[in-house]
Amino acid sequence: MKSPLRIQTHPNLKIVFLTLLLVFSLVAPVWAADLEKGAQVFDTTCAGCHINGGNIVRRGKTLKQKALERNGYATVEAIATIVANGKANMSAYKERLTPEEIENVAHYVLQRALENWQ
């Protein structure tokens, strides 16, 4: 009687897998901290006009996912650019926020938009 089929794996595959697991377990808390810092920046800098992802100045320019997609701002990079440089009624914040703060708030806004600001 033949033994069950055994799949041979490369001996280093386990090491690669464990290394990736370790790296991602170390990076995940950093991402969480960035979102937390982004939330702090949003609360102190953005929430006055964009409470709960809305927009008290221009109704159609909200931070909701559909509006971000419609207006071409559905990426972290696009959000960071408009935070830094402003546009129309949106003030520029590159002189008031650090690049790290801008990146953090952009990640936060996109994450909240994906969660429908719930």
C-alpha positions as CSV (number, residue, x, y, z in Angstrom):
1,M,0.0,0.0,0.0
2,K,1.3,3.4,-1.0
3,S,1.7,6.2,1.6
4,P,-0.4,9.3,1.2
5,L,0.8,12.0,-1.2
6,R,3.2,14.3,0.5
7,I,3.8,17.7,-0.9
8,Q,7.5,18.7,-0.7
9,T,8.2,22.3,0.4
10,H,11.3,24.3,0.2
11,P,13.1,24.2,3.5
12,N,13.4,27.9,3.7
13,L,9.7,28.5,3.1
14,K,9.0,28.2,6.8
15,I,11.7,30.7,7.6
16,V,10.3,33.2,5.1
17,F,6.8,32.7,6.4
18,L,7.8,33.2,10.0
19,T,9.9,36.3,9.1
20,L,6.9,37.8,7.2
21,L,4.7,37.0,10.2
22,L,7.1,38.7,12.6
23,V,7.5,41.8,10.4
24,F,3.7,42.3,10.0
25,S,3.1,41.8,13.7
26,L,5.6,44.6,14.4
27,V,4.3,46.9,11.7
28,A,0.6,46.6,12.6
29,P,0.8,48.6,15.9
30,V,2.6,51.4,14.0
31,W,-0.3,51.6,11.5
32,A,-2.7,51.7,14.4
33,A,-0.7,54.5,16.1
34,D,-0.7,56.4,12.8
35,L,-4.5,56.2,12.6
36,E,-4.7,57.4,16.2
37,K,-2.4,60.3,15.5
38,G,-4.5,61.0,12.4
39,A,-7.6,61.1,14.4
40,Q,-6.1,63.6,16.8
41,V,-5.0,65.9,13.9
42,F,-8.5,65.5,12.3
43,D,-10.3,66.4,15.6
44,T,-8.2,69.5,16.1
45,T,-7.7,70.7,12.5
46,C,-10.5,69.3,10.3
47,A,-13.6,68.5,12.3
48,G,-14.7,72.1,12.4
49,C,-15.7,71.9,8.8
50,H,-15.8,68.1,8.3
51,I,-17.6,66.7,11.3
52,N,-18.4,63.1,10.8
53,G,-17.1,63.2,7.3
54,G,-19.5,66.0,6.2
55,N,-18.7,69.5,4.9
56,I,-20.4,72.5,6.4
57,V,-18.9,74.8,3.7
58,R,-19.7,72.9,0.5
59,R,-22.3,70.1,0.8
60,G,-21.1,68.0,-2.2
61,K,-17.4,68.0,-1.1
62,T,-17.7,65.6,1.8
63,L,-15.3,63.0,3.0
64,K,-17.7,60.2,2.3
65,Q,-16.3,57.4,0.1
66,K,-18.6,58.1,-2.9
67,A,-17.8,61.8,-2.8
68,L,-14.0,61.1,-2.5
69,E,-14.3,58.8,-5.5
70,R,-16.4,61.3,-7.5
71,N,-14.0,64.1,-6.8
72,G,-10.8,62.2,-7.5
73,Y,-9.6,62.0,-3.8
74,A,-10.1,58.3,-3.0
75,T,-6.4,57.6,-2.3
76,V,-4.2,58.5,0.6
77,E,-1.9,60.4,-1.8
78,A,-4.8,62.5,-3.2
79,I,-6.1,63.3,0.3
80,A,-2.6,64.2,1.5
81,T,-2.1,66.5,-1.5
82,I,-5.3,68.5,-0.8
83,V,-4.6,68.7,2.9
84,A,-1.2,70.1,2.1
85,N,-2.0,72.4,-0.7
86,G,-5.7,73.1,-0.3
87,K,-8.2,73.9,-3.1
88,A,-10.9,76.5,-3.5
89,N,-12.5,76.9,0.0
90,M,-10.2,74.2,1.5
91,S,-7.3,75.8,3.3
92,A,-3.7,74.6,2.8
93,Y,-2.1,73.0,5.9
94,K,1.5,72.3,4.7
95,E,2.7,75.3,6.8
96,R,0.8,74.2,9.9
97,L,1.1,70.4,9.8
98,T,4.2,68.3,9.5
99,P,4.4,65.9,6.5
100,E,3.9,63.0,9.0
101,E,0.7,64.6,10.4
102,I,-0.6,65.2,6.9
103,E,0.1,61.5,6.0
104,N,-1.5,60.3,9.2
105,V,-4.7,62.4,8.8
106,A,-4.9,61.3,5.1
107,H,-4.8,57.6,6.2
108,Y,-7.4,58.3,8.9
109,V,-9.8,60.1,6.5
110,L,-9.6,57.3,4.0
111,Q,-10.1,54.6,6.7
112,R,-13.1,56.4,8.1
113,A,-14.6,56.9,4.6
114,L,-14.2,53.2,4.0
115,E,-16.1,52.6,7.2
116,N,-18.8,55.2,6.2
117,W,-17.7,57.3,9.1
118,Q,-19.5,54.9,11.5
